[in-house]
């Protein structure tokens, strides 16, 4: 699966910010452009990782594979 990662240099913090437009709220940063990209890959993996909230509802949960 491929995702776009937008990387921008911030002159105020002197670091790079990265976010994935397809995944709202999925963002990270790094001291270098490469570090920001690697951190973004990890952030995407964590974003997509299923989690248990402990407040399970009575509805059914399905996982689907979407090939685009």
C-alpha positions as CSV (number, residue, x, y, z in Angstrom):
1,X,0.0,0.0,0.0
2,X,1.4,3.4,-0.9
3,X,0.7,6.7,0.9
4,X,1.9,10.3,0.1
5,X,4.0,12.0,2.7
6,X,4.3,15.8,2.6
7,X,7.5,17.1,4.2
8,X,8.1,20.7,4.9
9,X,11.1,22.5,6.5
10,X,10.2,24.8,9.4
11,X,12.8,27.5,9.8
12,X,11.5,28.5,13.3
13,X,12.2,25.0,14.8
14,X,14.9,24.2,12.2
15,X,13.4,20.8,11.7
16,X,11.1,19.0,9.2
17,X,7.4,18.3,9.6
18,X,5.8,15.4,7.8
19,X,2.1,14.5,7.4
20,X,0.1,12.0,5.4
21,X,-2.9,13.8,3.6
22,X,-4.9,10.5,3.3
23,X,-4.8,9.9,7.1
24,X,-6.2,12.8,9.1
25,X,-4.0,13.6,12.1
26,X,-1.2,11.4,11.0
27,X,1.8,13.6,11.4
28,X,5.4,13.6,12.8
29,X,8.7,15.5,12.6
30,X,12.4,15.0,12.4
31,X,15.7,16.8,12.5
32,X,16.4,15.9,8.9
33,X,14.2,15.2,5.9
34,X,15.2,11.6,5.9
35,X,14.4,11.3,9.7
36,X,11.0,12.9,9.1
37,X,10.3,10.4,6.3
38,X,11.2,7.4,8.4
39,X,9.2,8.7,11.3
40,X,6.2,9.2,8.9
41,X,6.5,5.5,7.9
42,X,6.3,4.5,11.5
43,X,3.4,6.9,12.2
44,X,1.4,5.5,9.3
45,X,2.0,1.9,10.5
46,X,0.9,2.9,14.0
47,X,-2.1,4.8,12.6
48,X,-3.3,1.7,10.7
49,X,-2.6,-0.8,13.5
50,X,-5.8,-2.2,15.0
51,X,-6.3,-1.4,18.6
52,X,-8.7,-2.5,21.4
53,X,-10.2,0.4,23.3
54,X,-11.6,-1.7,26.1
55,X,-15.0,-0.4,25.4
56,X,-16.1,-3.0,22.9
57,X,-19.5,-2.4,21.4
58,X,-22.0,-5.1,20.5
59,X,-21.8,-4.5,16.8
60,X,-19.7,-6.6,14.4
61,X,-16.3,-5.4,13.4
62,X,-15.1,-6.3,9.9
63,X,-11.7,-5.8,8.3
64,X,-11.6,-5.4,4.5
65,X,-8.7,-5.3,2.1
66,X,-9.0,-2.6,-0.5
67,X,-6.9,-2.8,-3.6
68,X,-6.8,0.4,-5.6
